[in-house]
Amino acid sequence: MRGHVRRNRQNRQIAGELGLNKDDVQGMSKQLRQGIECAQPHPLLSGEIEADEIYVTAGHKGRPDAVRKTMEAN
């Protein structure tokens, strides 16, 4: 392995530098990311939250019947 692995390096580039198959590197990267994610503590949230209207689907704003239909479909 040459030097150190820099951040934000593409799997294809890493595969080329290490002489590995890009699909194998993709699998290893995925495992690494999942391991890092699992190691992170899940924050316990409480209290009130505030949501901006950016989270309201544009086509549903002011149309509660459309929101209801979407919710029932899911």
Sequence and secondary structure as in RCSB ss.txt:
>XXXX:A:sequence
MRGHVRRNRQNRQIAGELGLNKDDVQGMSKQLRQGIECAQPHPLLSGEIEADEIYVTAGHKGRPDAVRKTMEAN
>XXXX:A:secstr
  S   TT  HHHHHHHHT  HHHHHHHHHHHHHHHHHHS      S     GGGS GGGTT HHHHHHHHHH 
